[in-house]
């Protein structure tokens, strides 16, 4: 089945954001997926991708819980400050900025205002397909074309909790998993009058026309996942573990000795 462009699905909250939409695609083969990547990447210097096992809104983890009005920012600050205080003894390398602490916290499951993306579309596809059988819904990959003015170039001159726009940033903090996944992050701007505190990326006015997604049929998901594994996209490559490295060396050297 060839790559099919379906009618754009219009979504949005007319009371605040107006009518916004994004283009939705569908594919059945890895070749079709790569064609889609070529299409969304054409004439764009920076495109990032995010894989999801189901149709979740593009929102950071900090707003996925239930918080009383006016307490989210206080809770966010308390979470990060407490994490910085209690996690420092567990880390071989100490973060030096709030940017680094947000990345480390996100990496270890702390609710934050950042959302993980990747510069490698096949990494995003792997995350979309990883647990497809458990979810029972169609996996999807989002693509975001990022213009230069939507990228935080110098973290030294910016503060994560005082920005006036939702933007992309890269981290220089050394986390092997993020390096292997070619990871980057979207930092969300907090908006007090929105109940969740943050605008979903697919409803962000500045990103209109810059975001699209592709849906992968459940019936082909296992085959695509196997193909990715054969191409070197698997848990061991995306989640490097020094214990597994030592065990692999032990097995190879001792068994062949």
Backbone torsions as a table, in degrees:
resi	resn	phi	psi	omega
1	UNK	NA	131.5	-177.8
2	UNK	-77.5	167.1	177.5
3	UNK	-65.4	127.4	-177.2
4	UNK	-116.5	129.1	174.7
5	UNK	-95.5	116.6	-177.9
6	UNK	-91.9	166.9	-180.0
7	UNK	-58.8	129.4	179.2
8	UNK	-53.6	133.2	-179.9
9	UNK	-94.1	118.5	-177.4
10	UNK	-86.6	127.0	177.3
11	UNK	-131.3	165.0	175.7
12	UNK	148.6	160.5	177.8
13	UNK	-102.7	102.8	-173.2
14	UNK	-64.1	-22.0	-178.9
15	UNK	-72.4	-20.6	-178.5
16	UNK	-131.1	-48.2	-171.7
17	UNK	-95.3	-16.4	-173.2
18	UNK	80.3	-179.2	-178.0
19	UNK	-83.3	114.5	178.7
20	UNK	-121.5	157.3	179.6
21	UNK	-151.9	172.0	175.2
22	UNK	-144.6	161.0	-179.8
23	UNK	-89.1	134.5	-179.3
24	UNK	-113.3	134.1	179.5
25	UNK	-119.6	168.1	176.8
26	UNK	-142.0	142.6	179.1
27	UNK	-144.7	158.6	179.8
28	UNK	-122.3	-8.9	-177.5
29	UNK	-134.6	160.7	177.5
30	UNK	-66.9	-33.2	176.8
31	UNK	-62.1	-43.0	177.7
32	UNK	-62.7	-41.0	179.0
33	UNK	-60.6	-43.8	-178.9
34	UNK	-69.1	-30.4	173.9
35	UNK	-64.5	-42.1	178.3
36	UNK	-61.0	-43.0	178.0
37	UNK	-58.8	-43.0	178.6
38	UNK	-61.7	-40.0	-178.1
39	UNK	-66.3	-48.4	-176.4
40	UNK	-73.9	-19.6	-178.7
41	UNK	-92.0	-10.4	-175.7
42	UNK	-61.3	127.9	177.9
43	UNK	63.7	22.0	178.2
44	UNK	-126.6	128.2	-177.6
45	UNK	-78.6	-30.4	-178.4
46	UNK	-129.9	114.3	173.9
47	UNK	-130.1	131.6	179.3
48	UNK	-120.6	158.6	-170.9
49	UNK	-133.0	149.0	176.8
50	UNK	-139.0	125.4	177.8
51	UNK	-98.7	138.9	178.6
52	UNK	-135.6	143.2	-177.8
53	UNK	-74.6	-15.8	178.9
54	UNK	-155.8	179.4	-174.7
55	UNK	-81.5	71.3	175.1
56	UNK	-87.2	149.0	174.1
57	UNK	-66.5	150.1	179.9
58	UNK	-83.7	82.8	-178.4
59	UNK	-133.9	150.8	178.5
60	UNK	-74.7	161.1	-174.8
61	UNK	-67.1	-23.4	-176.9
62	UNK	-63.5	-25.2	-176.7
63	UNK	-105.7	15.2	-180.0
64	UNK	-88.1	-10.1	176.8
65	UNK	-92.9	-172.9	178.1
66	UNK	-108.2	116.0	-178.2
67	UNK	-123.6	147.8	176.6
68	UNK	-73.5	150.7	-178.6
69	UNK	-55.1	134.5	175.6
70	UNK	83.1	0.5	-176.8
71	UNK	-108.6	-8.7	-173.7
72	UNK	-62.3	-45.4	-180.0
73	UNK	-63.1	-41.3	177.6
74	UNK	-63.6	-41.2	179.3
75	UNK	-66.1	-40.6	179.1
76	UNK	-61.0	-45.0	179.4
77	UNK	-64.7	-41.0	-179.6
78	UNK	-66.0	-40.6	178.1
79	UNK	-59.3	-49.7	-176.4
80	UNK	-68.7	-44.1	-179.4
81	UNK	-62.4	-41.2	179.4
82	UNK	-67.5	-39.7	178.2
83	UNK	-64.0	-43.1	179.1
84	UNK	-60.4	-38.7	-177.7
85	UNK	-73.6	-41.7	-172.4
86	UNK	-93.4	-19.0	-177.3
87	UNK	-92.9	-13.3	-173.1
88	UNK	-61.2	-31.9	-179.2
89	UNK	-78.0	-9.2	-179.1
90	UNK	-96.3	-5.9	-172.8
91	UNK	-108.1	134.1	176.1
92	UNK	-73.0	-35.0	179.9
93	UNK	-116.9	123.0	-175.4
94	UNK	-86.0	126.5	172.4
95	UNK	-61.8	147.7	-177.7
96	UNK	-109.0	-16.3	-177.3
97	UNK	-132.4	165.3	176.0
98	UNK	-64.2	-29.4	175.7
99	UNK	-59.9	-47.9	180.0
100	UNK	-65.2	-40.4	-180.0
101	UNK	-65.4	-37.3	176.5
102	UNK	-62.3	-42.9	179.9
103	UNK	-64.6	-45.2	179.2
104	UNK	-64.2	-43.6	178.4
105	UNK	-61.3	-45.6	177.6
106	UNK	-59.8	-42.3	-179.3
107	UNK	-59.4	-33.2	-176.3
108	UNK	-106.0	14.3	171.7
109	UNK	94.4	9.2	176.7
110	UNK	-74.5	133.4	175.5
111	UNK	-62.5	126.2	-178.8
112	UNK	-138.2	176.8	176.6
113	UNK	-95.3	15.3	178.0
114	UNK	-110.0	154.1	-178.5
115	UNK	-128.0	133.3	-175.5
116	UNK	-75.3	135.1	172.7
117	UNK	-134.8	173.3	178.1
118	UNK	-138.9	148.5	174.1
119	UNK	-82.3	-8.1	-179.6
120	UNK	-106.6	112.5	-178.0
121	UNK	-62.1	-28.9	-179.5
122	UNK	-74.0	-28.1	171.7
123	UNK	-64.3	-45.4	178.2
124	UNK	-61.1	-41.4	178.8
125	UNK	-63.2	-40.0	178.5
126	UNK	-59.6	-44.5	179.5
127	UNK	-65.8	-33.8	178.3
128	UNK	-66.7	-35.9	-173.9
129	UNK	-93.6	-13.5	-169.0
130	UNK	-53.4	-46.0	-176.4
131	UNK	-123.3	39.0	-175.6
132	UNK	-60.6	-35.7	-177.5
133	UNK	-68.0	-31.4	-178.5
134	UNK	-76.5	-28.8	-174.7
135	UNK	-83.0	-34.9	-180.0
136	UNK	71.4	18.3	177.7
137	UNK	-135.0	164.8	-175.3
138	UNK	-72.8	127.1	175.9
139	UNK	-69.4	158.3	-176.9
140	UNK	-147.0	154.8	175.3
141	UNK	-127.2	130.2	176.8
142	UNK	-97.7	146.7	173.0
143	UNK	-123.6	135.8	178.9
144	UNK	-127.2	118.6	175.9
145	UNK	-86.5	118.3	-172.4
146	UNK	-106.8	121.5	175.6
147	UNK	-81.4	164.2	-175.5
148	UNK	-59.8	-34.5	-177.5
149	UNK	-78.8	-1.6	175.6
150	UNK	-107.1	17.6	178.1
151	UNK	-119.6	130.6	175.3
152	UNK	-82.7	108.3	-173.7
153	UNK	-83.4	-39.4	-178.0
154	UNK	-120.7	105.8	179.2
155	UNK	-69.6	-21.9	179.3
156	UNK	-66.1	-28.2	-176.7
157	UNK	-100.3	3.8	-177.2
158	UNK	-125.1	153.8	176.9
159	UNK	-121.7	131.0	-171.2
160	UNK	-64.5	-26.1	-175.0
161	UNK	-100.6	6.7	-177.2
162	UNK	-128.9	15.0	178.7
163	UNK	-73.7	156.4	-179.0
164	UNK	-105.7	5.2	178.1
165	UNK	-149.1	155.6	173.1
166	UNK	-77.9	124.5	-173.4
167	UNK	-140.6	165.6	177.0
168	UNK	-94.2	143.3	171.8
169	UNK	-143.8	156.5	175.3
170	UNK	-110.8	150.2	178.8
171	UNK	-106.9	146.4	174.2
172	UNK	-102.0	-1.1	179.8
173	UNK	-69.9	134.2	-170.5
174	UNK	-83.6	97.6	172.3
175	UNK	-123.1	113.3	-174.6
176	UNK	-53.4	-39.3	-178.5
177	UNK	-61.1	-44.4	-179.1
178	UNK	-67.3	-39.7	177.5
179	UNK	-61.5	-46.5	-178.3
180	UNK	-66.8	-30.7	-179.6
181	UNK	-89.2	2.1	-176.5
182	UNK	49.7	49.0	-172.8
183	UNK	-77.8	149.9	172.0
184	UNK	-147.6	177.1	-170.2
185	UNK	-141.7	146.6	169.9
186	UNK	-101.5	124.4	175.6
187	UNK	-97.3	123.3	-176.5
188	UNK	-89.6	139.8	173.2
189	UNK	-81.0	134.8	177.6
190	UNK	-81.5	133.9	177.5
191	UNK	-126.3	113.1	-170.4
192	UNK	-61.6	-37.4	-172.6
193	UNK	-80.7	-3.3	174.2
194	UNK	-92.1	134.7	-174.0
195	UNK	-57.1	-43.5	-178.8
196	UNK	-78.5	-14.7	-178.3
197	UNK	91.3	-16.7	-175.3
198	UNK	-142.2	146.8	177.0
199	UNK	-85.9	131.1	173.8
200	UNK	-57.5	138.1	-177.5
201	UNK	-57.0	-36.8	-178.7
202	UNK	-72.7	-3.2	175.5
203	UNK	-118.9	8.1	-178.2
204	UNK	-74.9	124.5	-176.1
205	UNK	-58.6	-40.2	-176.8
206	UNK	-71.9	-16.3	-178.0
207	UNK	-102.4	6.1	178.3
208	UNK	-57.7	130.7	179.8
209	UNK	82.1	-2.0	-178.0
210	UNK	-111.4	-1.3	-175.1
211	UNK	-127.6	136.8	178.6
212	UNK	-143.6	165.4	174.6
213	UNK	-142.6	156.5	176.9
214	UNK	-124.3	137.5	-179.1
215	UNK	-106.8	135.4	-179.1
216	UNK	-105.0	129.7	-179.8
217	UNK	-62.3	137.5	179.9
218	UNK	-60.3	-33.2	-174.8
219	UNK	-69.6	-21.8	179.7
220	UNK	-104.8	-5.2	-176.0
221	UNK	-57.5	-46.1	-179.7
222	UNK	-60.2	-39.9	-179.4
223	UNK	-66.6	-42.6	178.5
224	UNK	-64.3	-37.6	179.3
225	UNK	-64.1	-40.7	177.4
226	UNK	-64.9	-39.4	178.5
227	UNK	-62.9	-41.1	177.8
228	UNK	-62.7	-39.8	178.4
229	UNK	-60.5	-43.2	180.0
230	UNK	-67.0	-22.0	178.4
231	UNK	-89.3	1.0	178.1
232	UNK	98.1	6.8	177.7
233	UNK	-98.8	99.0	-179.7
234	UNK	-152.0	176.8	-171.9
235	UNK	-61.4	-40.2	-178.0
236	UNK	-66.0	-32.5	-179.1
237	UNK	-81.9	-31.9	-177.0
238	UNK	-91.3	-21.1	179.0
239	UNK	-126.0	71.7	-177.4
240	UNK	-59.5	136.5	-175.7
241	UNK	-135.1	118.2	-176.1
242	UNK	-64.7	-29.1	176.6
243	UNK	-64.4	-39.7	178.8
244	UNK	-69.4	-34.9	177.3
245	UNK	-62.6	-46.5	179.9
246	UNK	-62.5	-41.6	-179.7
247	UNK	-66.0	-40.3	178.9
248	UNK	-63.1	-42.4	178.2
249	UNK	-64.4	-42.5	179.1
250	UNK	-59.1	-46.3	-178.6
251	UNK	-63.2	-45.8	-176.5
252	UNK	-67.0	-46.9	-174.6
253	UNK	-72.5	-48.5	-175.7
254	UNK	-72.0	-38.4	-179.3
255	UNK	-70.9	-27.0	179.6
256	UNK	-96.4	-3.1	-178.0
257	UNK	-82.7	NA	NA
